[in-house]
Amino acid sequence: MTHTENLEQADVVKILRDSGYVMLTTALDDGKLLAHPMVPQQVTDDADVWFFLGMKGDQAVALLQNPQVNITVAEAGNWLSVSGRVEFIDDQSKMDELWNDETAAWFEGGRNDPSLGLIKVTGDSAQHWGLKGGKVSALAQIAKAKVSGDRTGGGSATTQL
């Protein structure tokens, strides 16, 4: 794909905020990559992404060993990759602020669940591949390209966060 437009931090924030789920990829000590679907609890204007995390699983172990991560979003006509680093946050007031009924379904002990952790991903850079106009427009462009045999257009761009 060719570069067709600039990617701004605000674009990255919008895509992340519009995503119900993302994939968070970590690297294990042996170099193997481990990806988990995650629900962003908050995306700040600075493109920081907050997640609740179970502290007893492989993902938490990997993050404690290597804080470098990648967040990916994939949907019709829109793909985003954010490279960043994780920070474990011990802040009960922030946990209370972000807590919701959907999160409660994942943690049996609620806000006091001993395995409940909070992480913040601070992005370093982002790359976006996509079609203009959002999901509906992208689906239409993809369908039209299949029928006509033409390319969908679109492009890619990278930005520092």
C-alpha positions in Angstrom: 0.0 0.0 0.0 1.1 3.5 -0.6 1.2 6.4 1.9 -1.9 8.4 1.3 -2.3 10.6 4.3 -0.7 11.6 7.6 -1.5 9.7 10.7 -2.0 11.9 13.7 -2.0 11.0 17.4 -5.7 12.0 17.4 -6.4 9.4 14.7 -4.8 6.7 16.8 -6.8 7.7 19.9 -10.1 7.6 17.9 -9.4 4.2 16.5 -8.4 2.8 19.9 -11.5 4.4 21.5 -13.8 3.0 18.9 -12.5 -0.6 19.4 -14.4 -2.8 21.8 -11.5 -5.3 21.8 -7.8 -5.2 20.9 -5.1 -7.8 20.9 -2.2 -7.1 23.3 0.9 -9.0 22.3 3.8 -9.6 24.8 7.1 -11.5 24.4 8.0 -14.4 26.7 11.5 -14.9 28.0 12.2 -17.5 25.3 11.2 -15.0 22.6 7.8 -16.5 21.9 5.0 -14.0 21.3 1.8 -14.2 23.3 -1.3 -12.4 22.3 -4.5 -11.9 24.3 -7.8 -10.2 23.5 -8.2 -7.2 25.9 -10.8 -4.5 26.5 -9.4 -1.0 26.8 -10.8 0.6 29.9 -9.7 4.0 29.0 -7.7 5.7 26.1 -6.4 9.1 27.0 -5.8 12.0 24.6 -2.1 11.1 24.8 -2.9 7.6 23.5 -2.2 5.9 26.8 -4.3 2.8 27.1 -5.5 1.4 30.4 -6.4 -2.3 31.0 -7.3 -4.5 33.9 -5.2 -7.7 33.9 -5.3 -11.0 35.8 -2.0 -11.1 37.6 -1.8 -15.0 37.8 -1.6 -15.7 34.1 1.2 -16.1 31.5 0.5 -12.6 30.2 1.3 -10.9 33.5 4.4 -13.0 33.9 5.6 -12.0 30.4 4.8 -8.3 31.1 6.8 -8.4 34.3 9.8 -9.8 32.4 9.5 -7.6 29.3 7.3 -4.4 29.3 7.5 -4.0 25.5 4.1 -4.7 23.9 2.1 -4.3 20.8 -1.6 -3.4 20.6 -3.4 -4.3 17.4 -6.9 -3.4 16.1 -8.3 -5.2 13.0 -11.7 -4.5 11.5 -13.1 -4.0 8.0 -10.8 -1.7 6.2 -9.0 -0.6 9.3 -5.8 -2.0 10.8 -3.8 -0.4 13.6 -0.6 -1.5 15.3 0.7 0.4 18.4 4.1 -0.3 19.8 4.6 0.7 23.4 5.5 -0.3 26.9 3.6 -1.4 30.0 3.6 0.1 33.4 1.9 -1.7 36.3 -0.1 0.8 38.3 -1.0 0.3 42.0 -3.7 3.0 42.4 -7.0 1.9 44.0 -8.7 5.2 43.1 -7.8 4.7 39.4 -9.1 1.1 39.6 -12.4 2.4 41.1 -12.6 5.0 38.4 -12.2 2.4 35.6 -14.2 -0.4 37.2 -17.5 -1.4 35.4 -20.0 -4.2 35.2 -18.3 -5.8 32.2 -15.0 -6.0 34.1 -16.7 -7.5 37.1 -17.6 -10.5 34.9 -13.9 -11.4 34.6 -12.9 -11.1 38.2 -14.9 -13.2 40.7 -13.6 -11.2 43.7 -14.7 -7.9 42.2 -12.5 -4.9 42.9 -10.9 -6.7 45.8 -9.9 -9.8 43.7 -6.3 -10.6 44.7 -5.5 -11.4 41.0 -6.7 -8.0 39.7 -4.0 -5.8 38.3 -4.1 -2.5 36.4 -1.7 -1.7 33.6 -1.1 1.4 31.4 0.4 1.1 27.9 2.3 4.2 26.8 2.6 4.1 23.1 5.9 4.8 21.3 4.7 4.7 17.7 1.7 3.6 15.6 1.2 2.3 12.1 -2.2 2.4 10.4 -3.3 0.7 7.2 -6.8 1.6 6.1 -9.5 2.8 3.8 -11.1 6.2 4.2 -14.6 6.7 5.6 -14.9 4.2 8.4 -16.3 0.6 8.6 -19.4 1.0 6.4 -17.5 2.9 3.7 -14.6 0.4 3.9 -17.0 -2.6 3.5 -18.6 -0.9 0.5 -15.1 -0.2 -1.0 -14.0 -3.9 -0.5 -17.3 -5.2 -2.0 -16.9 -2.9 -5.0 -13.3 -4.0 -5.5 -14.3 -7.6 -5.5 -16.9 -7.1 -8.1 -14.9 -4.8 -10.3 -11.5 -6.4 -9.8 -10.0 -3.0 -9.0 -7.9 -2.2 -6.0 -9.6 -0.7 -2.9 -7.2 2.1 -2.6 -6.3 3.1 1.0 -2.8 3.4 2.3 -0.6 3.3 5.3 1.0 5.9 7.6 3.1 5.9 10.7 3.4 8.3 13.6 5.4 8.7 16.8 3.3 8.9 20.0 
